[in-house]
Amino acid sequence: MKTFLILTAATLATISYVQLGAQNAKPPATGTTLAYPYNAECIITLDPRAERPDLSATQAAPAGFQPDGTLRGQLIYMSDEWCVLKDGSFENWVPRDKVLTMRASK
């Protein structure tokens, strides 16, 4: 019984130590860069709170915007402030803080 308690305590201590190490893991190096999929067809999901009010029946939806809260087009520009997708002859500039996800097709 005493051996069982010692082994159990040692196992719990090891698990706690491993979990604590995972919580304190270092973030990626600050010098890493992400290659954006420029000129690729992309779909971005917008923050639902950022959507425009419903358009009347006589107004057309802006090019690239879908009813499901996504925006489709070719990624032509990305900065800390803006994400720009081109759909035909239209450019849609979306604030980066309103972009939830981005999917790209290569």
Phi and psi in radians as a Rosetta constraint file:
Dihedral C 1 N 2 CA 2 C 2 CIRCULARHARMONIC -1.120 0.35
Dihedral N 2 CA 2 C 2 N 3 CIRCULARHARMONIC -0.688 0.35
Dihedral C 2 N 3 CA 3 C 3 CIRCULARHARMONIC -1.147 0.35
Dihedral N 3 CA 3 C 3 N 4 CIRCULARHARMONIC -0.713 0.35
Dihedral C 3 N 4 CA 4 C 4 CIRCULARHARMONIC -1.043 0.35
Dihedral N 4 CA 4 C 4 N 5 CIRCULARHARMONIC -0.779 0.35
Dihedral C 4 N 5 CA 5 C 5 CIRCULARHARMONIC -1.133 0.35
Dihedral N 5 CA 5 C 5 N 6 CIRCULARHARMONIC -0.700 0.35
Dihedral C 5 N 6 CA 6 C 6 CIRCULARHARMONIC -1.138 0.35
Dihedral N 6 CA 6 C 6 N 7 CIRCULARHARMONIC -0.779 0.35
Dihedral C 6 N 7 CA 7 C 7 CIRCULARHARMONIC -1.125 0.35
Dihedral N 7 CA 7 C 7 N 8 CIRCULARHARMONIC -0.693 0.35
Dihedral C 7 N 8 CA 8 C 8 CIRCULARHARMONIC -1.125 0.35
Dihedral N 8 CA 8 C 8 N 9 CIRCULARHARMONIC -0.779 0.35
Dihedral C 8 N 9 CA 9 C 9 CIRCULARHARMONIC -1.106 0.35
Dihedral N 9 CA 9 C 9 N 10 CIRCULARHARMONIC -0.716 0.35
Dihedral C 9 N 10 CA 10 C 10 CIRCULARHARMONIC -1.144 0.35
Dihedral N 10 CA 10 C 10 N 11 CIRCULARHARMONIC -0.707 0.35
Dihedral C 10 N 11 CA 11 C 11 CIRCULARHARMONIC -1.129 0.35
Dihedral N 11 CA 11 C 11 N 12 CIRCULARHARMONIC -0.788 0.35
Dihedral C 11 N 12 CA 12 C 12 CIRCULARHARMONIC -1.120 0.35
Dihedral N 12 CA 12 C 12 N 13 CIRCULARHARMONIC -0.668 0.35
Dihedral C 12 N 13 CA 13 C 13 CIRCULARHARMONIC -1.134 0.35
Dihedral N 13 CA 13 C 13 N 14 CIRCULARHARMONIC -0.705 0.35
Dihedral C 13 N 14 CA 14 C 14 CIRCULARHARMONIC -1.141 0.35
Dihedral N 14 CA 14 C 14 N 15 CIRCULARHARMONIC -0.785 0.35
Dihedral C 14 N 15 CA 15 C 15 CIRCULARHARMONIC -1.073 0.35
Dihedral N 15 CA 15 C 15 N 16 CIRCULARHARMONIC -0.769 0.35
Dihedral C 15 N 16 CA 16 C 16 CIRCULARHARMONIC -1.094 0.35
Dihedral N 16 CA 16 C 16 N 17 CIRCULARHARMONIC -0.714 0.35
Dihedral C 16 N 17 CA 17 C 17 CIRCULARHARMONIC -1.117 0.35
Dihedral N 17 CA 17 C 17 N 18 CIRCULARHARMONIC -0.747 0.35
Dihedral C 17 N 18 CA 18 C 18 CIRCULARHARMONIC -1.145 0.35
Dihedral N 18 CA 18 C 18 N 19 CIRCULARHARMONIC -0.757 0.35
Dihedral C 18 N 19 CA 19 C 19 CIRCULARHARMONIC -1.146 0.35
Dihedral N 19 CA 19 C 19 N 20 CIRCULARHARMONIC -0.657 0.35
Dihedral C 19 N 20 CA 20 C 20 CIRCULARHARMONIC -1.139 0.35
Dihedral N 20 CA 20 C 20 N 21 CIRCULARHARMONIC -0.669 0.35
Dihedral C 20 N 21 CA 21 C 21 CIRCULARHARMONIC -1.127 0.35
Dihedral N 21 CA 21 C 21 N 22 CIRCULARHARMONIC -0.658 0.35
Dihedral C 21 N 22 CA 22 C 22 CIRCULARHARMONIC -1.170 0.35
Dihedral N 22 CA 22 C 22 N 23 CIRCULARHARMONIC -0.631 0.35
Dihedral C 22 N 23 CA 23 C 23 CIRCULARHARMONIC -1.207 0.35
Dihedral N 23 CA 23 C 23 N 24 CIRCULARHARMONIC -0.534 0.35
Dihedral C 23 N 24 CA 24 C 24 CIRCULARHARMONIC -1.729 0.35
Dihedral N 24 CA 24 C 24 N 25 CIRCULARHARMONIC 0.366 0.35
Dihedral C 24 N 25 CA 25 C 25 CIRCULARHARMONIC -1.093 0.35
Dihedral N 25 CA 25 C 25 N 26 CIRCULARHARMONIC 2.543 0.35
Dihedral C 25 N 26 CA 26 C 26 CIRCULARHARMONIC -1.297 0.35
Dihedral N 26 CA 26 C 26 N 27 CIRCULARHARMONIC 2.484 0.35
Dihedral C 26 N 27 CA 27 C 27 CIRCULARHARMONIC -1.235 0.35
Dihedral N 27 CA 27 C 27 N 28 CIRCULARHARMONIC 2.906 0.35
Dihedral C 27 N 28 CA 28 C 28 CIRCULARHARMONIC -1.005 0.35
Dihedral N 28 CA 28 C 28 N 29 CIRCULARHARMONIC 2.695 0.35
Dihedral C 28 N 29 CA 29 C 29 CIRCULARHARMONIC -0.991 0.35
Dihedral N 29 CA 29 C 29 N 30 CIRCULARHARMONIC 2.522 0.35
Dihedral C 29 N 30 CA 30 C 30 CIRCULARHARMONIC -1.223 0.35
Dihedral N 30 CA 30 C 30 N 31 CIRCULARHARMONIC -0.324 0.35
Dihedral C 30 N 31 CA 31 C 31 CIRCULARHARMONIC -1.523 0.35
Dihedral N 31 CA 31 C 31 N 32 CIRCULARHARMONIC -0.007 0.35
Dihedral C 31 N 32 CA 32 C 32 CIRCULARHARMONIC -1.299 0.35
Dihedral N 32 CA 32 C 32 N 33 CIRCULARHARMONIC 2.530 0.35
Dihedral C 32 N 33 CA 33 C 33 CIRCULARHARMONIC -2.141 0.35
Dihedral N 33 CA 33 C 33 N 34 CIRCULARHARMONIC 2.677 0.35
Dihedral C 33 N 34 CA 34 C 34 CIRCULARHARMONIC -1.911 0.35
Dihedral N 34 CA 34 C 34 N 35 CIRCULARHARMONIC 2.252 0.35
Dihedral C 34 N 35 CA 35 C 35 CIRCULARHARMONIC -1.494 0.35
Dihedral N 35 CA 35 C 35 N 36 CIRCULARHARMONIC 1.968 0.35
Dihedral C 35 N 36 CA 36 C 36 CIRCULARHARMONIC -1.340 0.35
Dihedral N 36 CA 36 C 36 N 37 CIRCULARHARMONIC 2.593 0.35
Dihedral C 36 N 37 CA 37 C 37 CIRCULARHARMONIC -1.425 0.35
Dihedral N 37 CA 37 C 37 N 38 CIRCULARHARMONIC 1.133 0.35
Dihedral C 37 N 38 CA 38 C 38 CIRCULARHARMONIC -1.059 0.35
Dihedral N 38 CA 38 C 38 N 39 CIRCULARHARMONIC 2.509 0.35
Dihedral C 38 N 39 CA 39 C 39 CIRCULARHARMONIC 1.180 0.35
Dihedral N 39 CA 39 C 39 N 40 CIRCULARHARMONIC 0.141 0.35
Dihedral C 39 N 40 CA 40 C 40 CIRCULARHARMONIC -1.668 0.35
Dihedral N 40 CA 40 C 40 N 41 CIRCULARHARMONIC 2.654 0.35
Dihedral C 40 N 41 CA 41 C 41 CIRCULARHARMONIC -1.248 0.35
Dihedral N 41 CA 41 C 41 N 42 CIRCULARHARMONIC 2.231 0.35
Dihedral C 41 N 42 CA 42 C 42 CIRCULARHARMONIC -2.238 0.35
Dihedral N 42 CA 42 C 42 N 43 CIRCULARHARMONIC 2.727 0.35
Dihedral C 42 N 43 CA 43 C 43 CIRCULARHARMONIC -2.228 0.35
Dihedral N 43 CA 43 C 43 N 44 CIRCULARHARMONIC 2.133 0.35
Dihedral C 43 N 44 CA 44 C 44 CIRCULARHARMONIC -1.959 0.35
Dihedral N 44 CA 44 C 44 N 45 CIRCULARHARMONIC 2.478 0.35
Dihedral C 44 N 45 CA 45 C 45 CIRCULARHARMONIC -1.686 0.35
Dihedral N 45 CA 45 C 45 N 46 CIRCULARHARMONIC 2.224 0.35
Dihedral C 45 N 46 CA 46 C 46 CIRCULARHARMONIC -1.665 0.35
Dihedral N 46 CA 46 C 46 N 47 CIRCULARHARMONIC 2.648 0.35
Dihedral C 46 N 47 CA 47 C 47 CIRCULARHARMONIC -1.073 0.35
Dihedral N 47 CA 47 C 47 N 48 CIRCULARHARMONIC 2.172 0.35
Dihedral C 47 N 48 CA 48 C 48 CIRCULARHARMONIC -1.027 0.35
Dihedral N 48 CA 48 C 48 N 49 CIRCULARHARMONIC -0.460 0.35
Dihedral C 48 N 49 CA 49 C 49 CIRCULARHARMONIC -1.273 0.35
Dihedral N 49 CA 49 C 49 N 50 CIRCULARHARMONIC -0.223 0.35
Dihedral C 49 N 50 CA 50 C 50 CIRCULARHARMONIC -1.670 0.35
Dihedral N 50 CA 50 C 50 N 51 CIRCULARHARMONIC -0.074 0.35
Dihedral C 50 N 51 CA 51 C 51 CIRCULARHARMONIC -1.187 0.35
Dihedral N 51 CA 51 C 51 N 52 CIRCULARHARMONIC 2.605 0.35
Dihedral C 51 N 52 CA 52 C 52 CIRCULARHARMONIC -1.303 0.35
Dihedral N 52 CA 52 C 52 N 53 CIRCULARHARMONIC 2.698 0.35
Dihedral C 52 N 53 CA 53 C 53 CIRCULARHARMONIC -1.075 0.35
Dihedral N 53 CA 53 C 53 N 54 CIRCULARHARMONIC 2.755 0.35
Dihedral C 53 N 54 CA 54 C 54 CIRCULARHARMONIC -0.959 0.35
Dihedral N 54 CA 54 C 54 N 55 CIRCULARHARMONIC 2.404 0.35
Dihedral C 54 N 55 CA 55 C 55 CIRCULARHARMONIC -1.448 0.35
Dihedral N 55 CA 55 C 55 N 56 CIRCULARHARMONIC 2.657 0.35
Dihedral C 55 N 56 CA 56 C 56 CIRCULARHARMONIC -1.243 0.35
Dihedral N 56 CA 56 C 56 N 57 CIRCULARHARMONIC 2.933 0.35
Dihedral C 56 N 57 CA 57 C 57 CIRCULARHARMONIC -1.113 0.35
Dihedral N 57 CA 57 C 57 N 58 CIRCULARHARMONIC -0.408 0.35
Dihedral C 57 N 58 CA 58 C 58 CIRCULARHARMONIC -1.524 0.35
Dihedral N 58 CA 58 C 58 N 59 CIRCULARHARMONIC -0.254 0.35
Dihedral C 58 N 59 CA 59 C 59 CIRCULARHARMONIC -1.638 0.35
Dihedral N 59 CA 59 C 59 N 60 CIRCULARHARMONIC 2.419 0.35
Dihedral C 59 N 60 CA 60 C 60 CIRCULARHARMONIC -1.511 0.35
Dihedral N 60 CA 60 C 60 N 61 CIRCULARHARMONIC 2.576 0.35
Dihedral C 60 N 61 CA 61 C 61 CIRCULARHARMONIC -1.190 0.35
Dihedral N 61 CA 61 C 61 N 62 CIRCULARHARMONIC 2.519 0.35
Dihedral C 61 N 62 CA 62 C 62 CIRCULARHARMONIC -1.034 0.35
Dihedral N 62 CA 62 C 62 N 63 CIRCULARHARMONIC 2.561 0.35
Dihedral C 62 N 63 CA 63 C 63 CIRCULARHARMONIC -1.000 0.35
Dihedral N 63 CA 63 C 63 N 64 CIRCULARHARMONIC 2.329 0.35
Dihedral C 63 N 64 CA 64 C 64 CIRCULARHARMONIC 1.645 0.35
Dihedral N 64 CA 64 C 64 N 65 CIRCULARHARMONIC -0.480 0.35
Dihedral C 64 N 65 CA 65 C 65 CIRCULARHARMONIC -1.387 0.35
Dihedral N 65 CA 65 C 65 N 66 CIRCULARHARMONIC 2.339 0.35
Dihedral C 65 N 66 CA 66 C 66 CIRCULARHARMONIC -1.894 0.35
Dihedral N 66 CA 66 C 66 N 67 CIRCULARHARMONIC 2.729 0.35
Dihedral C 66 N 67 CA 67 C 67 CIRCULARHARMONIC -1.129 0.35
Dihedral N 67 CA 67 C 67 N 68 CIRCULARHARMONIC -0.353 0.35
Dihedral C 67 N 68 CA 68 C 68 CIRCULARHARMONIC -1.504 0.35
Dihedral N 68 CA 68 C 68 N 69 CIRCULARHARMONIC 0.204 0.35
Dihedral C 68 N 69 CA 69 C 69 CIRCULARHARMONIC 1.484 0.35
Dihedral N 69 CA 69 C 69 N 70 CIRCULARHARMONIC 0.352 0.35
Dihedral C 69 N 70 CA 70 C 70 CIRCULARHARMONIC -1.989 0.35
Dihedral N 70 CA 70 C 70 N 71 CIRCULARHARMONIC 2.857 0.35
Dihedral C 70 N 71 CA 71 C 71 CIRCULARHARMONIC -2.229 0.35
Dihedral N 71 CA 71 C 71 N 72 CIRCULARHARMONIC 2.297 0.35
Dihedral C 71 N 72 CA 72 C 72 CIRCULARHARMONIC -2.053 0.35
Dihedral N 72 CA 72 C 72 N 73 CIRCULARHARMONIC 2.536 0.35
Dihedral C 72 N 73 CA 73 C 73 CIRCULARHARMONIC 2.852 0.35
Dihedral N 73 CA 73 C 73 N 74 CIRCULARHARMONIC -3.038 0.35
Dihedral C 73 N 74 CA 74 C 74 CIRCULARHARMONIC -1.645 0.35
Dihedral N 74 CA 74 C 74 N 75 CIRCULARHARMONIC 2.209 0.35
Dihedral C 74 N 75 CA 75 C 75 CIRCULARHARMONIC -1.247 0.35
Dihedral N 75 CA 75 C 75 N 76 CIRCULARHARMONIC 2.090 0.35
Dihedral C 75 N 76 CA 76 C 76 CIRCULARHARMONIC -2.048 0.35
Dihedral N 76 CA 76 C 76 N 77 CIRCULARHARMONIC -0.297 0.35
Dihedral C 76 N 77 CA 77 C 77 CIRCULARHARMONIC -2.737 0.35
Dihedral N 77 CA 77 C 77 N 78 CIRCULARHARMONIC 2.477 0.35
Dihedral C 77 N 78 CA 78 C 78 CIRCULARHARMONIC -2.557 0.35
Dihedral N 78 CA 78 C 78 N 79 CIRCULARHARMONIC 2.257 0.35
Dihedral C 78 N 79 CA 79 C 79 CIRCULARHARMONIC -2.429 0.35
Dihedral N 79 CA 79 C 79 N 80 CIRCULARHARMONIC -3.064 0.35
Dihedral C 79 N 80 CA 80 C 80 CIRCULARHARMONIC -1.165 0.35
Dihedral N 80 CA 80 C 80 N 81 CIRCULARHARMONIC -0.382 0.35
Dihedral C 80 N 81 CA 81 C 81 CIRCULARHARMONIC -1.848 0.35
Dihedral N 81 CA 81 C 81 N 82 CIRCULARHARMONIC -0.555 0.35
Dihedral C 81 N 82 CA 82 C 82 CIRCULARHARMONIC -2.307 0.35
Dihedral N 82 CA 82 C 82 N 83 CIRCULARHARMONIC 2.614 0.35
Dihedral C 82 N 83 CA 83 C 83 CIRCULARHARMONIC -2.171 0.35
Dihedral N 83 CA 83 C 83 N 84 CIRCULARHARMONIC 2.172 0.35
Dihedral C 83 N 84 CA 84 C 84 CIRCULARHARMONIC -2.089 0.35
Dihedral N 84 CA 84 C 84 N 85 CIRCULARHARMONIC 2.123 0.35
Dihedral C 84 N 85 CA 85 C 85 CIRCULARHARMONIC -1.983 0.35
Dihedral N 85 CA 85 C 85 N 86 CIRCULARHARMONIC 2.406 0.35
Dihedral C 85 N 86 CA 86 C 86 CIRCULARHARMONIC -1.825 0.35
Dihedral N 86 CA 86 C 86 N 87 CIRCULARHARMONIC 2.252 0.35
Dihedral C 86 N 87 CA 87 C 87 CIRCULARHARMONIC -2.188 0.35
Dihedral N 87 CA 87 C 87 N 88 CIRCULARHARMONIC 1.791 0.35
Dihedral C 87 N 88 CA 88 C 88 CIRCULARHARMONIC 1.172 0.35
Dihedral N 88 CA 88 C 88 N 89 CIRCULARHARMONIC -2.089 0.35
Dihedral C 88 N 89 CA 89 C 89 CIRCULARHARMONIC -1.741 0.35
Dihedral N 89 CA 89 C 89 N 90 CIRCULARHARMONIC 0.096 0.35
Dihedral C 89 N 90 CA 90 C 90 CIRCULARHARMONIC -1.778 0.35
Dihedral N 90 CA 90 C 90 N 91 CIRCULARHARMONIC 2.483 0.35
Dihedral C 90 N 91 CA 91 C 91 CIRCULARHARMONIC -1.960 0.35
Dihedral N 91 CA 91 C 91 N 92 CIRCULARHARMONIC 2.226 0.35
Dihedral C 91 N 92 CA 92 C 92 CIRCULARHARMONIC -1.884 0.35
Dihedral N 92 CA 92 C 92 N 93 CIRCULARHARMONIC 1.964 0.35
Dihedral C 92 N 93 CA 93 C 93 CIRCULARHARMONIC -1.657 0.35
Dihedral N 93 CA 93 C 93 N 94 CIRCULARHARMONIC 2.083 0.35
Dihedral C 93 N 94 CA 94 C 94 CIRCULARHARMONIC -2.102 0.35
Dihedral N 94 CA 94 C 94 N 95 CIRCULARHARMONIC 2.275 0.35
Dihedral C 94 N 95 CA 95 C 95 CIRCULARHARMONIC -1.042 0.35
Dihedral N 95 CA 95 C 95 N 96 CIRCULARHARMONIC 2.363 0.35
Dihedral C 95 N 96 CA 96 C 96 CIRCULARHARMONIC -1.032 0.35
Dihedral N 96 CA 96 C 96 N 97 CIRCULARHARMONIC -0.556 0.35
Dihedral C 96 N 97 CA 97 C 97 CIRCULARHARMONIC -1.260 0.35
Dihedral N 97 CA 97 C 97 N 98 CIRCULARHARMONIC -0.113 0.35
Dihedral C 97 N 98 CA 98 C 98 CIRCULARHARMONIC -1.738 0.35
Dihedral N 98 CA 98 C 98 N 99 CIRCULARHARMONIC -0.070 0.35
Dihedral C 98 N 99 CA 99 C 99 CIRCULARHARMONIC -1.602 0.35
Dihedral N 99 CA 99 C 99 N 100 CIRCULARHARMONIC 2.129 0.35
Dihedral C 99 N 100 CA 100 C 100 CIRCULARHARMONIC -1.592 0.35
Dihedral N 100 CA 100 C 100 N 101 CIRCULARHARMONIC -0.822 0.35
Dihedral C 100 N 101 CA 101 C 101 CIRCULARHARMONIC -2.496 0.35
Dihedral N 101 CA 101 C 101 N 102 CIRCULARHARMONIC 2.800 0.35
Dihedral C 101 N 102 CA 102 C 102 CIRCULARHARMONIC -2.405 0.35
Dihedral N 102 CA 102 C 102 N 103 CIRCULARHARMONIC 2.308 0.35
Dihedral C 102 N 103 CA 103 C 103 CIRCULARHARMONIC -2.078 0.35
Dihedral N 103 CA 103 C 103 N 104 CIRCULARHARMONIC 2.407 0.35
Dihedral C 103 N 104 CA 104 C 104 CIRCULARHARMONIC -2.194 0.35
Dihedral N 104 CA 104 C 104 N 105 CIRCULARHARMONIC 2.539 0.35
Dihedral C 104 N 105 CA 105 C 105 CIRCULARHARMONIC -1.972 0.35
Dihedral N 105 CA 105 C 105 N 106 CIRCULARHARMONIC 2.153 0.35
